[in-house]
Amino acid sequence: MFASSYNSLLVLFSLLVAILAAYTALDMAGRISSAPGRAAHWWLAGGAVAMGTGIWSMHFIGMLAFSLPIPLGYDPAITALSLLIAIASSAFALWLVGRNELPSSRLFCGALLMGAGIVAMHYTGMAAMRMAPGIRYIPSLFILSVVIAIVASGAALWIAFNLRRVSPLVRPLRAAAAVVMGFAIVGMHYTGMAAAQFPLGSVCGAARDGVNAGWLALVIIVVTLAVLAIALIVSVLDLRLESRTSMLAISLAEANQELTYLALHDNLTKLPNRLLLEDRVDRAIQSANRENNRFALMFMDLDGFKTVNDAYGHHIGDLLLVEVAQRIGANVRSEDTIARMGGDEFVLLAGVAEPADAATLADKVLTAIQEPFQVAGRELRISTSIGIAMYPGDGDHQGDLLTNADAAMYHAKSLGRNVYCFFEASMNAHVHEQLQLVQDLRSALVRHELILQYQPKFTAPNGPVIGVEALVRWSHPTRGLIAPDRFIPLAEKTGLIVPIGEWVLDEACRQISEWRTAGHWDWTMAVNLSALQFSHASLIQTVREALERYSLEPHCLTLEVTESTAMRDADASLRILQQLHDMGVRISIDDFGTGYSSLLYLKRLPASELKIDRGFVRDLTSDTEDAAIVSAIVALGQTLNLNIVAEGVETAAQRDFLTRLGCDSLQGFLLGCPMSADDLMEALSQDNVPNDAT
């Protein structure tokens, strides 16, 4: 037998190629199992080529490392066949580990088929030498090489299947497993080579017309390493792309989840919003119909919230709403739904057995909201009005229930607020009328339906006229003249009072400018400011622009602010009133005596006038308490050097009494009722100002 030898360097290279091929196989198995759809087929094809080429290259480099004392060569066709066998075996292995499961029976059959493929590749490659006489094999070593191939294949399949998922330790484990598999593959190859015997006188038939082994080793090594490197690089890049895509998908899912939450919840209080509430009411209706039970829908509107918002700003208002939401939530059951409808409106969906249970729950909420709130270092007090609609009975659909609960809430407000009220069918008509009135009011300014009437103000006791007070009226196209007490509260609730107030101020300045041009230089124009208008950020600028627009001297304009508005936030009021005073505008404290004033603040207010409320004047001659109050107000005003105006003078006795007390000016139906500018001028020209209430 010929004595054989091995090139140590090529043997080492064969081992390295085997390890690299094993690692590539493990990595490809992971890519195939995680790739979606058609991508898995492309990874299977590419992985089979890379893995098969790697295993075949290890085998061929090992054969190139083998030398005999005769020239050797390799038949190209048979060599190519052995490569195809390696690729086919690799494709089968990768397909097998790409399945969702790998039971023992499938693992055993796979190991037999893959082991047979590797054995076939090896011995086909040996046959490419075309030895004559043929190669003899030692039976025991031949069988051992087959066993090693099958066992190594089974181990490789099991390892590849279990290491295909991405995890923090998967790459170190794959590297360690690749080393083990590489040694197993090399062990099978060199066991098979050891089984081969070459009789003396043997000739290699492929030595003359086959592929020369001298340069083939280098080409195979370079090409194989390139193929395996490209496969690994593509796999790593794809893995990174997949990882980034996965992170992006996770971020997108989280964003979608957050958007869904925001779409169904109020951003400020984190309570369910109208959309989610309507869904839950629909579900509650279905459940009530199915299980024959009842539930209550409570519509809540905060009393006094707008005042807080206007006086302290939207930031404090928002903080108060959050506190209200938390307090309501703490006083209802976890299975109940409390939602914010917007602004200062909340809705409570509660499962109750009887209306009495709903009343008990409403009482609990009323009591909770009445307790003072501590917000940003301020103690704030508000209340709430609650309208209750019951199901079944007060509506068949969620829209009807919400509408009816809202109607009941408005009725509760009309009863004095801080109460609850159950829905009754008659309430809808009133609510619809109010809603229609609000809609009409929104268009009143555009359609020029608002008008001003002017009530003269006289020097006590009988004149002359020293000025007028502008009073807004609404000339509705179908309802006729609407009194302020019907539409001003709606305007304040909806915020329309601000543009209406700006129009009143502008029109009053236009009219007084016209009168002054006509010769009434000593007249003043008094304009009432609502609480919302007084605290509005644009007030100072609006007043300044109105005066400039009509070239008016500021002292001819008197702005009337109610005592309660001025005292709500005394420090803030002082700043606003001081700016108006510095501008030259006169300030009148209206409805004096009806609120609670601190004399410390009152003497600091830059007011020029106190206006006694008509409530004290009405019973002045018959009620000694009212007389005492009016006397005290007059004395206080005189002490503070303020002009004293009494409104609501309707009788001669009232006029005489107020004159004796020392009132400077009088205003009321006895002396002159509110009238249009033209009627007022006509009455004055006739020197016959109306003195009755007609």
C-alpha positions as CSV (number, residue, x, y, z in Angstrom):
1,M,0.0,0.0,0.0
2,F,1.2,3.5,-0.8
3,A,2.2,5.5,2.3
4,S,0.1,8.7,2.6
5,S,0.9,12.1,4.2
6,Y,-1.0,15.4,5.0
7,N,-0.2,19.1,4.6
8,S,-0.6,20.4,8.1
9,L,-1.5,23.9,7.0
10,L,-4.3,22.7,4.7
11,V,-5.6,20.4,7.5
12,L,-5.8,23.4,9.8
13,F,-7.6,25.4,7.0
14,S,-10.0,22.5,6.6
15,L,-10.9,22.6,10.3
16,L,-11.4,26.4,10.2
17,V,-13.6,26.1,7.1
18,A,-15.6,23.4,8.9
19,I,-16.2,25.6,12.0
20,L,-17.1,28.6,9.8
21,A,-19.5,26.4,7.7
22,A,-21.1,25.1,10.9
23,Y,-21.6,28.7,12.3
24,T,-23.0,29.8,8.9
25,A,-25.4,26.8,9.1
26,L,-26.6,27.7,12.6
27,D,-27.0,31.4,11.6
28,M,-29.0,30.5,8.4
29,A,-31.3,28.2,10.5
30,G,-32.1,31.2,12.7
31,R,-32.8,33.5,9.7
32,I,-35.0,30.9,7.9
33,S,-37.2,30.4,11.0
34,S,-37.7,34.1,11.6
35,A,-38.1,35.2,8.0
36,P,-41.7,35.8,6.8
37,G,-43.3,34.5,3.6
38,R,-41.1,34.3,0.4
39,A,-38.1,35.7,2.3
40,A,-37.8,32.3,4.1
41,H,-37.4,30.5,0.7
42,W,-34.6,32.9,-0.4
43,W,-32.8,32.4,2.9
44,L,-33.2,28.6,2.5
45,A,-31.7,28.7,-1.0
46,G,-28.9,31.1,-0.1
47,G,-28.2,29.2,3.1
48,A,-28.1,25.9,1.4
49,V,-25.5,27.2,-1.1
50,A,-23.3,28.8,1.6
51,M,-23.6,25.8,4.0
52,G,-23.1,23.2,1.3
53,T,-20.2,25.0,-0.3
54,G,-18.6,25.3,3.2
55,I,-18.9,21.6,4.0
56,W,-17.8,20.5,0.6
57,S,-14.8,22.9,0.7
58,M,-13.8,21.5,4.0
59,H,-13.9,18.0,2.5
60,F,-12.0,19.1,-0.6
61,I,-9.4,21.0,1.2
62,G,-8.9,18.0,3.4
63,M,-8.4,15.9,0.2
64,L,-6.0,18.5,-1.2
65,A,-4.1,18.2,2.1
66,F,-3.7,14.5,1.4
67,S,-0.7,13.4,-0.8
68,L,0.6,10.1,-2.2
69,P,3.9,9.3,-3.9
70,I,2.1,9.6,-7.3
71,P,0.6,12.5,-9.2
72,L,-3.0,13.3,-8.1
73,G,-5.9,15.0,-9.8
74,Y,-9.7,15.3,-9.6
75,D,-12.4,14.7,-12.2
76,P,-14.3,18.0,-12.6
77,A,-17.7,16.4,-13.3
78,I,-17.5,14.0,-10.3
79,T,-16.2,16.8,-8.1
80,A,-19.1,19.0,-9.1
81,L,-21.5,16.2,-8.3
82,S,-20.1,16.0,-4.8
83,L,-20.7,19.7,-4.4
84,L,-24.3,19.4,-5.5
85,I,-24.8,16.5,-3.0
86,A,-23.4,18.8,-0.3
87,I,-25.8,21.7,-1.3
88,A,-28.8,19.3,-1.5
89,S,-28.0,17.8,2.0
90,S,-27.6,21.4,3.4
91,A,-31.0,22.4,1.9
92,F,-32.7,19.4,3.5
93,A,-31.1,20.2,6.9
94,L,-32.1,23.8,6.8
95,W,-35.6,23.0,5.7
96,L,-35.9,20.5,8.5
97,V,-34.8,22.9,11.3
98,G,-37.0,25.6,9.9
99,R,-40.1,23.6,10.9
100,N,-42.1,24.7,14.0
101,E,-41.4,21.3,15.7
102,L,-38.7,18.7,15.6
103,P,-39.9,15.5,17.3
104,S,-37.5,12.6,17.9
105,S,-38.8,10.6,15.0
106,R,-38.2,13.4,12.6
107,L,-34.8,14.2,14.1
108,F,-33.8,10.5,13.7
109,C,-34.9,10.3,10.0
110,G,-33.3,13.6,9.3
111,A,-30.0,12.5,10.8
112,L,-30.0,9.4,8.7
113,L,-30.7,11.3,5.5
114,M,-28.3,14.1,6.1
115,G,-25.6,11.7,7.3
116,A,-26.1,9.7,4.2
117,G,-25.7,12.8,2.1
118,I,-22.5,13.8,3.8
119,V,-21.1,10.3,3.3
120,A,-22.2,10.3,-0.3
121,M,-20.5,13.7,-0.8
122,H,-17.3,12.5,0.8
123,Y,-17.0,9.2,-1.1
124,T,-18.1,10.8,-4.3
125,G,-15.3,13.3,-3.9
126,M,-12.9,10.4,-3.3
127,A,-14.2,8.8,-6.5
128,A,-13.3,11.9,-8.4
129,M,-9.6,10.8,-8.2
130,R,-10.5,7.9,-10.6
131,M,-7.9,5.5,-9.0
132,A,-6.9,2.4,-10.9
133,P,-7.1,-0.1,-9.3
134,G,-9.9,1.3,-7.2
135,I,-9.6,2.5,-3.6
136,R,-10.0,-0.1,-1.0
137,Y,-11.7,0.8,2.3
138,I,-11.2,-0.7,5.7
139,P,-14.7,-1.9,6.7
140,S,-14.5,-0.9,10.3
141,L,-13.3,2.6,9.6
142,F,-15.7,3.0,6.8
143,I,-18.6,2.1,9.0
144,L,-17.2,4.3,11.8
145,S,-17.1,7.3,9.3
146,V,-20.8,6.6,8.4
147,V,-21.8,6.5,12.1
148,I,-19.9,9.7,12.8
149,A,-21.6,11.4,9.9
150,I,-25.1,10.3,11.1
151,V,-24.4,11.2,14.8
152,A,-22.8,14.5,13.8
153,S,-25.8,15.3,11.5
154,G,-28.3,14.5,14.3
155,A,-26.3,16.7,16.8
156,A,-26.1,19.5,14.2
157,L,-29.8,19.4,13.5
158,W,-30.7,19.4,17.2
159,I,-28.3,22.3,18.0
160,A,-29.4,24.3,15.0
161,F,-33.1,23.9,15.9
162,N,-32.6,24.9,19.5
163,L,-30.3,27.9,18.7
164,R,-32.4,29.4,15.9
165,R,-34.2,31.9,18.1
166,V,-32.6,35.3,18.8
167,S,-31.6,35.8,22.4
168,P,-28.8,37.7,24.3
169,L,-26.6,34.5,24.5
170,V,-27.4,33.0,21.1
171,R,-24.2,34.1,19.3
172,P,-21.8,32.8,22.0
173,L,-23.7,29.5,22.1
174,R,-23.7,29.3,18.3
175,A,-19.9,29.9,18.2
176,A,-19.4,27.1,20.8
177,A,-21.7,24.8,19.0
178,A,-20.0,25.6,15.6
179,V,-16.6,24.5,17.1
180,V,-18.1,21.2,18.3
181,M,-19.8,20.6,14.9
182,G,-16.7,21.6,13.0
183,F,-14.6,19.0,14.8
184,A,-17.4,16.4,14.2
185,I,-17.3,17.1,10.5
186,V,-13.5,17.0,10.3
187,G,-13.5,13.8,12.4
188,M,-15.9,12.1,9.9
189,H,-13.8,13.3,6.9
190,Y,-10.4,12.1,8.2
191,T,-11.9,8.9,9.5
192,G,-13.1,8.2,6.0
193,M,-9.7,9.2,4.6
194,A,-8.1,6.8,7.1
195,A,-10.3,4.0,5.9
196,A,-9.0,4.5,2.3
197,Q,-6.1,2.2,1.1
198,F,-4.2,2.7,-2.2
199,P,-2.4,-0.5,-3.4
200,L,1.1,-0.2,-4.8
201,G,1.1,0.5,-8.4
202,S,-2.2,2.5,-8.3
203,V,-2.6,5.2,-10.8
204,C,-4.8,8.4,-10.6
205,G,-6.8,8.5,-13.8
206,A,-7.6,12.2,-13.2
207,A,-4.0,13.2,-12.8
208,R,-3.6,14.1,-16.6
209,D,-7.0,15.5,-17.6
210,G,-8.4,16.5,-14.2
211,V,-8.1,19.6,-12.2
212,N,-4.5,20.4,-10.9
213,A,-4.3,20.3,-7.2
214,G,-1.6,22.9,-6.9
215,W,-3.6,26.0,-7.5
216,L,-7.0,24.5,-6.7
217,A,-6.4,24.6,-2.9
218,L,-5.9,28.3,-2.9
219,V,-8.9,29.0,-5.2
220,I,-11.2,26.8,-3.1
221,I,-10.1,28.4,0.2
222,V,-10.6,32.0,-1.2
223,V,-13.9,31.3,-2.8
224,T,-15.2,29.4,0.1
225,L,-14.3,32.0,2.7
226,A,-15.8,34.7,0.4
227,V,-19.1,32.8,0.1
228,L,-19.3,32.1,3.8
229,A,-18.3,35.7,4.7
230,I,-20.8,37.2,2.3
231,A,-23.5,34.9,3.7
232,L,-22.7,35.9,7.3
233,I,-22.4,39.6,6.4
234,V,-25.8,39.6,4.7
235,S,-27.2,37.7,7.6
236,V,-25.8,40.2,10.2
237,L,-27.0,43.2,8.2
238,D,-30.4,41.7,7.7
239,L,-30.6,40.8,11.4
240,R,-29.8,44.5,12.3
241,L,-32.4,45.7,9.8
242,E,-34.9,43.2,11.2
243,S,-34.0,44.4,14.7
244,R,-34.5,48.0,13.8
245,T,-37.7,47.1,12.0
246,S,-38.8,45.2,15.0
247,M,-38.0,48.2,17.3
248,L,-39.8,50.5,14.9
249,A,-42.8,48.1,14.9
250,I,-42.8,48.1,18.7
251,S,-42.6,51.9,18.8
252,L,-45.4,52.1,16.2
253,A,-47.5,49.7,18.2
254,E,-46.9,51.7,21.4
255,A,-47.7,55.0,19.5
256,N,-50.9,53.4,18.1
257,Q,-51.8,52.3,21.6
258,E,-51.2,55.7,23.0
259,L,-53.1,57.3,20.1
260,T,-56.0,54.9,20.8
261,Y,-55.9,55.9,24.5
262,L,-55.8,59.6,23.6
263,A,-58.7,59.2,21.2
264,L,-60.8,57.6,24.0
265,H,-59.7,59.6,27.0
266,D,-59.6,63.3,28.0
267,N,-56.0,64.6,27.8
268,L,-56.3,66.7,31.0
269,T,-58.1,64.5,33.5
270,K,-57.3,61.1,31.8
271,L,-61.0,60.2,32.2
272,P,-62.9,58.6,29.3
273,N,-64.1,61.1,26.8
274,R,-67.5,61.4,25.0
275,L,-66.5,58.7,22.4
276,L,-65.7,56.1,25.0
277,L,-68.6,57.1,27.2
278,E,-71.1,56.6,24.3
279,D,-69.6,53.1,23.7
280,R,-70.0,52.2,27.4
281,V,-73.5,53.5,27.5
282,D,-74.4,51.4,24.5
283,R,-72.9,48.3,26.2
284,A,-74.8,49.2,29.4
285,I,-78.0,49.3,27.4
286,Q,-77.3,45.9,25.9
287,S,-76.5,44.5,29.3
288,A,-79.6,46.0,30.9
289,N,-81.8,44.5,28.2
290,R,-80.2,41.1,28.5
291,E,-80.2,40.9,32.3
292,N,-83.3,43.0,32.9
293,N,-81.4,45.5,35.2
294,R,-81.2,49.3,35.4
295,F,-78.6,52.1,35.3
296,A,-78.4,55.8,35.8
297,L,-76.7,58.5,33.6
298,M,-75.8,61.6,35.6
299,F,-74.9,64.8,33.7
300,M,-72.9,67.2,36.0
301,D,-72.0,70.8,35.4
302,L,-69.8,72.7,37.8
303,D,-71.3,75.8,39.4
304,G,-68.9,78.7,39.7
305,F,-66.1,77.1,37.6
306,K,-66.1,79.9,35.0
307,T,-65.7,82.4,37.7
308,V,-62.6,80.6,39.0
309,N,-61.3,80.2,35.5
310,D,-61.7,83.9,34.7
311,A,-60.4,85.1,38.0
312,Y,-57.3,82.9,38.4
313,G,-56.6,81.8,34.8
314,H,-56.9,78.7,32.8
315,H,-53.9,77.0,34.5
316,I,-55.7,77.1,37.9
317,G,-58.9,76.1,36.2
318,D,-57.2,73.0,34.7
319,L,-55.8,72.0,38.0
320,L,-59.2,72.4,39.6
321,L,-60.7,70.1,36.9
322,V,-58.2,67.4,37.7
323,E,-59.0,67.7,41.4
324,V,-62.7,67.5,40.7
325,A,-62.2,64.4,38.5
326,Q,-60.2,62.7,41.2
327,R,-62.7,63.5,43.9
328,I,-65.7,62.2,41.9
329,G,-63.7,59.1,41.1
330,A,-63.0,58.5,44.8
331,N,-66.7,58.6,45.6
332,V,-68.0,56.2,43.0
333,R,-67.5,52.5,42.5
334,S,-64.7,51.1,40.4
335,E,-67.2,49.6,37.9
336,D,-68.9,52.9,37.3
337,T,-67.7,55.2,34.5
338,I,-66.9,58.8,35.0
339,A,-66.3,60.8,31.8
340,R,-65.4,64.4,31.0
341,M,-67.5,65.8,28.2
342,G,-65.4,69.0,27.8
343,G,-65.2,72.2,29.7
344,D,-66.6,71.7,33.2
345,E,-69.0,69.0,32.3
346,F,-68.8,65.4,33.6
347,V,-71.0,62.4,33.1
348,L,-71.3,59.5,35.5
349,L,-72.6,56.1,34.3
350,A,-73.6,54.0,37.3
351,G,-75.4,50.7,37.6
352,V,-78.2,51.2,40.2
353,A,-81.2,49.1,41.1
354,E,-83.7,52.0,41.9
355,P,-83.9,55.8,41.4
356,A,-83.4,56.1,45.2
357,D,-79.9,54.6,44.8
358,A,-79.2,57.1,42.1
359,A,-80.3,59.9,44.4
360,T,-78.1,58.6,47.2
361,L,-75.1,58.5,44.8
362,A,-75.9,62.1,43.5
363,D,-76.1,63.3,47.1
364,K,-72.7,61.8,47.8
365,V,-71.1,63.5,44.8
366,L,-72.8,66.9,45.7
367,T,-71.3,66.7,49.2
368,A,-67.9,65.8,47.9
369,I,-67.7,68.7,45.4
370,Q,-68.9,71.2,48.0
371,E,-65.9,70.6,50.2
372,P,-63.2,73.3,49.5
373,F,-60.4,72.5,47.1
374,Q,-56.8,73.4,47.7
375,V,-55.3,74.3,44.4
376,A,-51.9,76.0,44.0
377,G,-52.0,77.4,47.5
378,R,-55.6,78.8,47.0
379,E,-58.7,77.6,48.6
380,L,-61.4,77.3,46.0
381,R,-65.1,76.6,46.5
382,I,-67.5,75.4,43.8
383,S,-70.6,73.2,43.6
384,T,-72.2,71.1,40.9
385,S,-75.7,70.7,39.4
386,I,-76.7,67.1,38.4
387,G,-79.3,65.9,36.0
388,I,-80.2,62.2,36.2
389,A,-81.7,60.0,33.4
390,M,-82.7,56.4,34.2
391,Y,-82.6,53.4,31.9
392,P,-85.1,52.1,31.0
393,G,-87.6,54.9,31.0
394,D,-85.8,58.1,30.1
395,G,-84.5,57.1,26.6
396,D,-83.9,54.1,24.4
397,H,-80.5,55.1,23.0
398,Q,-77.4,56.6,24.4
399,G,-78.0,59.9,22.6
400,D,-81.5,60.2,24.1
401,L,-80.2,59.5,27.6
402,L,-77.4,62.1,27.3
403,T,-79.8,64.7,26.0
404,N,-82.3,64.0,28.7
405,A,-79.7,64.0,31.5
406,D,-78.4,67.3,30.2
407,A,-81.9,68.7,30.2
408,A,-82.4,67.6,33.8
409,M,-79.1,69.3,34.7
410,Y,-80.2,72.6,33.2
411,H,-83.4,72.3,35.3
412,A,-81.3,71.7,38.4
413,K,-79.4,74.9,37.7
414,S,-82.6,76.8,37.3
415,L,-83.7,75.6,40.8
416,G,-80.7,77.3,42.4
417,R,-77.8,75.0,41.6
418,N,-76.0,72.6,43.9
419,V,-78.9,70.2,43.6
420,Y,-79.8,67.1,41.5
421,C,-82.9,66.6,39.4
422,F,-84.4,63.6,37.7
423,F,-85.5,64.0,34.1
424,E,-89.1,64.7,33.3
425,A,-90.5,64.9,29.7
426,S,-91.5,68.6,30.1
427,M,-87.8,69.6,30.6
428,N,-86.9,68.9,27.0
429,A,-89.0,71.8,25.6
430,H,-87.2,74.3,27.9
431,V,-83.8,72.9,27.0
432,H,-84.5,73.0,23.3
433,E,-85.7,76.6,23.6
434,Q,-82.5,77.5,25.5
435,L,-80.3,75.8,22.9
436,Q,-82.1,77.6,20.1
437,L,-81.7,80.9,21.9
438,V,-78.0,80.3,22.2
439,Q,-77.8,79.5,18.4
440,D,-79.7,82.7,17.7
441,L,-77.5,84.7,20.0
442,R,-74.4,83.6,18.2
443,S,-75.8,85.2,15.0
444,A,-77.2,88.3,16.7
445,L,-74.1,90.4,16.4
446,V,-73.6,89.5,12.8
447,R,-77.2,90.3,12.0
448,H,-77.1,93.6,14.0
449,E,-79.9,92.5,16.2
450,L,-78.4,93.9,19.4
451,I,-79.3,97.5,20.3
452,L,-78.5,99.9,23.1
453,Q,-81.0,101.8,25.2
454,Y,-79.9,104.6,27.4
455,Q,-81.2,105.5,30.9
456,P,-80.4,109.0,31.9
457,K,-78.7,109.8,35.2
458,F,-79.7,113.0,37.0
459,T,-78.2,115.3,39.6
460,A,-80.4,114.9,42.7
461,P,-83.2,115.7,43.1
462,N,-84.5,116.7,39.7
463,G,-81.6,117.2,37.3
464,P,-80.1,118.2,35.1
465,V,-79.0,115.1,33.2
466,I,-75.3,114.5,33.8
467,G,-74.9,111.3,31.8
468,V,-76.5,108.0,30.7
469,E,-76.1,104.3,31.3
470,A,-75.9,102.0,28.2
471,L,-78.2,99.0,28.5
472,V,-78.1,96.3,25.9
473,R,-81.3,94.8,24.4
474,W,-81.8,92.1,21.9
475,S,-84.3,92.8,19.1
476,H,-85.0,89.3,18.0
477,P,-86.6,88.9,14.5
478,T,-89.4,86.6,15.7
479,R,-89.4,86.9,19.5
480,G,-89.4,90.7,19.7
481,L,-87.4,92.6,22.3
482,I,-85.7,90.2,24.7
483,A,-84.7,91.5,28.1
484,P,-81.1,91.2,29.3
485,D,-82.0,88.8,32.1
486,R,-83.0,86.2,29.5
487,F,-79.9,86.3,27.2
488,I,-77.1,87.7,29.3
489,P,-76.7,84.6,31.5
490,L,-76.6,82.5,28.3
491,A,-73.9,84.8,26.9
492,E,-71.9,84.5,30.1
493,K,-72.2,80.7,30.1
494,T,-71.1,80.4,26.4
495,G,-68.4,83.1,26.5
496,L,-70.4,85.2,24.0
497,I,-70.5,88.0,26.6
498,V,-66.9,89.0,25.6
499,P,-67.7,89.9,22.0
500,I,-71.1,91.3,23.1
501,G,-69.4,93.5,25.7
502,E,-66.9,94.7,23.2
503,W,-69.7,95.7,20.8
504,V,-71.5,97.5,23.7
505,L,-68.4,99.4,24.6
506,D,-67.7,100.4,21.0
507,E,-71.4,101.5,20.3
508,A,-71.6,103.4,23.6
509,C,-68.4,105.3,22.8
510,R,-69.7,106.1,19.3
511,Q,-73.0,107.4,20.7
512,I,-71.4,109.6,23.4
513,S,-69.0,111.0,20.8
514,E,-72.0,112.0,18.7
515,W,-73.7,113.6,21.7
516,R,-70.6,115.5,22.7
517,T,-70.2,116.8,19.2
518,A,-73.9,118.0,19.4
519,G,-73.0,120.1,22.5
520,H,-73.5,117.8,25.5
521,W,-69.9,118.1,26.7
522,D,-70.7,117.5,30.3
523,W,-72.4,114.1,29.7
524,T,-70.7,110.8,30.7
525,M,-71.4,107.3,29.4
526,A,-71.6,104.4,31.8
527,V,-71.0,100.8,30.6
528,N,-71.4,97.7,32.6
529,L,-68.6,95.1,32.6
530,S,-69.4,91.4,33.2
531,A,-67.1,89.3,35.4
532,L,-65.8,87.5,32.3
533,Q,-65.2,90.7,30.4
534,F,-63.5,92.3,33.4
535,S,-61.0,89.5,33.7
536,H,-60.4,89.2,30.0
537,A,-56.8,89.8,28.9
538,S,-57.9,92.2,26.1
539,L,-60.0,94.6,28.3
540,I,-57.4,97.4,28.7
541,Q,-56.6,97.3,25.0
542,T,-60.2,97.2,24.0
543,V,-61.1,100.3,26.1
544,R,-58.1,102.2,24.8
545,E,-58.9,101.4,21.2
546,A,-62.5,102.4,21.6
547,L,-61.6,105.8,23.1
548,E,-59.0,106.4,20.3
549,R,-61.4,105.3,17.6
550,Y,-63.9,108.1,18.5
551,S,-61.4,110.6,19.8
552,L,-62.9,110.6,23.3
553,E,-61.4,112.0,26.5
554,P,-61.2,109.0,28.9
555,H,-63.0,110.8,31.7
556,C,-66.3,110.8,29.8
557,L,-66.4,107.0,30.0
558,T,-67.5,105.3,33.3
559,L,-67.0,101.5,33.6
560,E,-69.4,99.9,36.1
561,V,-68.0,96.8,37.9
562,T,-70.1,94.9,40.4
563,E,-68.9,94.8,44.0
564,S,-68.7,90.9,43.9
565,T,-66.6,91.0,40.7
566,A,-64.2,93.6,42.1
567,M,-63.8,91.7,45.4
568,R,-63.5,88.2,43.9
569,D,-59.7,88.5,43.5
570,A,-59.1,91.9,45.1
571,D,-55.4,92.1,44.2
572,A,-56.0,91.2,40.5
573,S,-58.9,93.7,40.4
574,L,-56.8,96.4,41.9
575,R,-54.2,96.0,39.1
576,I,-56.9,96.1,36.4
577,L,-58.8,99.0,37.9
578,Q,-55.6,100.9,38.4
579,Q,-54.7,100.6,34.8
580,L,-58.1,101.9,33.8
581,H,-57.8,104.7,36.3
582,D,-54.4,105.7,35.0
583,M,-55.8,105.8,31.6
584,G,-58.3,108.4,32.8
585,V,-61.4,106.2,32.8
586,R,-63.9,106.6,35.7
587,I,-64.7,103.6,37.8
588,S,-68.1,102.9,39.4
589,I,-68.7,100.1,41.9
590,D,-72.1,98.8,41.0
591,D,-74.6,97.0,43.2
592,F,-72.8,98.2,46.3
593,G,-73.9,96.6,49.6
594,T,-74.9,93.2,48.0
595,G,-71.6,91.6,48.4
596,Y,-68.9,91.3,51.0
597,S,-66.3,94.0,50.8
598,S,-63.2,94.5,52.8
599,L,-62.9,98.2,53.7
600,L,-59.1,97.8,53.5
601,Y,-59.5,96.9,49.8
602,L,-62.4,99.3,49.2
603,K,-60.4,102.3,50.2
604,R,-57.6,101.2,47.8
605,L,-59.8,100.8,44.8
606,P,-59.3,103.7,42.4
607,A,-63.1,104.2,42.1
608,S,-64.8,107.5,41.7
609,E,-68.4,106.3,42.3
610,L,-70.5,104.0,44.5
611,K,-73.8,102.8,43.1
612,I,-76.4,101.7,45.6
613,D,-78.3,98.6,44.6
614,R,-81.9,98.9,43.7
615,G,-82.7,96.2,46.2
616,F,-82.1,98.6,49.1
617,V,-83.9,101.5,47.4
618,R,-87.1,99.5,46.7
619,D,-88.3,99.4,50.3
620,L,-86.4,102.4,51.5
621,T,-89.3,104.3,52.9
622,S,-90.9,101.4,54.7
623,D,-87.9,99.2,55.8
624,T,-85.8,100.8,58.5
625,E,-83.0,98.2,57.9
626,D,-82.7,99.2,54.3
627,A,-82.7,102.9,55.3
628,A,-79.9,102.2,57.8
629,I,-77.8,100.4,55.2
630,V,-78.3,103.1,52.6
631,S,-77.4,105.8,55.2
632,A,-74.2,103.9,56.0
633,I,-73.3,103.5,52.3
634,V,-73.8,107.2,51.7
635,A,-71.7,108.1,54.8
636,L,-69.0,105.7,53.7
637,G,-68.9,107.1,50.2
638,Q,-68.7,110.7,51.4
639,T,-65.8,109.7,53.7
640,L,-64.0,108.2,50.8
641,N,-64.8,111.2,48.6
642,L,-66.8,109.1,46.2
643,N,-69.8,110.2,44.1
644,I,-73.0,108.3,45.4
645,V,-75.5,107.1,42.8
646,A,-78.8,105.5,43.7
647,E,-80.5,103.4,41.1
648,G,-84.1,102.1,40.9
649,V,-85.7,105.3,42.0
650,E,-89.4,104.8,41.2
651,T,-91.3,107.1,43.7
652,A,-91.0,110.7,44.8
653,A,-90.7,109.5,48.4
654,Q,-87.6,107.5,47.5
655,R,-86.1,110.5,45.6
656,D,-86.7,112.9,48.5
657,F,-85.3,110.4,51.0
658,L,-82.1,109.7,49.0
659,T,-81.6,113.5,48.4
660,R,-81.8,114.2,52.1
661,L,-79.3,111.4,52.8
662,G,-76.8,113.1,50.5
663,C,-76.9,111.1,47.3
664,D,-75.3,113.0,44.4
665,S,-77.1,111.4,41.5
666,L,-80.3,109.5,40.9
667,Q,-81.4,107.0,38.3
668,G,-84.7,105.2,37.8
669,F,-88.1,105.0,36.1
670,L,-89.4,108.0,38.1
671,L,-86.8,110.2,36.3
672,G,-86.3,108.5,33.0
673,C,-86.7,104.9,31.7
674,P,-84.3,103.3,29.3
675,M,-84.9,104.5,25.7
676,S,-83.2,104.7,22.3
677,A,-80.8,107.6,21.6
678,D,-83.3,109.3,19.3
679,D,-86.1,109.1,21.9
680,L,-83.9,110.4,24.6
681,M,-82.9,113.4,22.5
682,E,-86.5,114.1,21.6
683,A,-87.6,113.9,25.3
684,L,-84.8,116.3,26.3
685,S,-85.6,118.7,23.5
686,Q,-89.2,118.8,24.8
687,D,-87.8,119.1,28.4
688,N,-90.1,116.3,29.2
689,V,-88.2,113.2,30.2
690,P,-90.6,110.3,30.9
691,N,-91.2,109.8,34.5
692,D,-93.1,106.6,34.6
693,A,-92.4,103.0,33.8
694,T,-94.2,102.8,30.5
